[in-house]
Amino acid sequence: MRASLHRAMLRYGGGLLLHTASSGPVGGLDTLYLRLEHGQHTGIGEVRINIAYLNGISPGTCLEKALSVLGGMDWSMDPAAMQAELAARADVIAPVRMLIDIALHDLIAREKGVTVSAMLGGSAAPIVRYATNQTLFISSTEWFLAQAETYVTRGFRDLKVRVGGGDFAEDVARLAALRDRFGDAVKLAIDANGSWSEAEATANLQTLARFGLAYVEQPVASGDWDMLNRLGEASPLPLMLDESVATSADIDAIVAAKGHLWAHLKLVKLGGIAASLTAAKRLSGANIPFMVGQMNEGAVATAAALHLSCAVGPRFAELYGADGLENDAANGLVYRDGGVEGPATTGLGLEFDASKAHLVKEFEA
């Protein structure tokens, strides 16, 4: 086995700027790629590392941890054995685990001659496709409404609005403008990124009830499960947790809430495809609605979430992350008609162009 670690700063075209209540404005996606070569097959993994606002881990720390873990791996092992060893290790932080986990899933599926989705238990469909939402970030009202119009014109009918970055009355006015423009032809949800207090959340949820939102994501900060349960039991709208969902214990807490709290599963929080698949099965078995989603990420990480979605069938999917990137190092995903699709060849079905990323280090047995 040979491996190489690469890094790139991915950027969106068209003037799109990521801006949420928790992240502030974000100019690009600081991304690591892991390329594995075994015989005639190659696997690609990806993780975005400038997400300290989500996990508290700086890009420098994430890179350092990745180099340490990769430098200590036994590259003479076969991919399946490496996958089993990774699953047994408790010392690998979630982003690094995700990076390696995706690459191994891609490689093993390619060696088996199947898609990652099929390997996870999904159907061997002629195309790998799933409907996705699109997010409207914090921006000027003019840009906000123009972006919504663009998404709906492209066939996207599921919009998530980022709120909590300013005056709540402005958030309400924007939701009202969307309902006035599109009526019930679009599904609306919001994401407060934990920006409200319990008292604010209680009052705001009552105000928002008239919009018939599909869910309200992370209204308050993570950590206080008693508060989350109180809000969930009293809320007139479904509550979807995101920042609160990072461990198997968090999944247990959501199951214990018996439907008052829903879950947004992200590979970067849980540590990759394998852990996210386990969480999805646990929630499905308990009849808890959930979403498979992502940060804004490149095509490889997006494809991993796409294949997982096709395998587990979540009620919601958030797979918009690679839409509009102008310098992605991987290609093969297409956004159209309200969904994202990739080639149903083998593995994740994408091709990686190493010339679009900077080589950090190579590893081999």
Buried (B, 14 or more C-beta within 10 A) or exposed (E): BEBBBBBBEBBBEEEBEBBBBBBEEBEBBBBBBBBBBBEEBBBBBBBBBBBBBBBEBEBEBBBEBBBEBBEEBEBEBEBEEBBEEBBEEEEBBBBBBBBBBBBBBBBBBBBBEBBBBBBBEBEEEEEBBBBBBBBBBBBEEEBBBEBBEEBBEEEBBBBBBBBBBEEBEBBBEBBEBBBEEBEEEBBBBBBBBBBBEBEBBBEBBEBBEEBEBBBBBBBBBBEEBEBBBBBBEEBEBBBBBBBBBBBEEBBEBBBEBEEBBBBBBBBBBBBBBBBBBBBBEBBBEBEBBBBBBBBBBBBBBBBBBBBBBBBBEBBBBBBBBBBBBEBBBBBBBBBEEBBBBBBBBBBBBBBBEBEBBEEBEEBEE
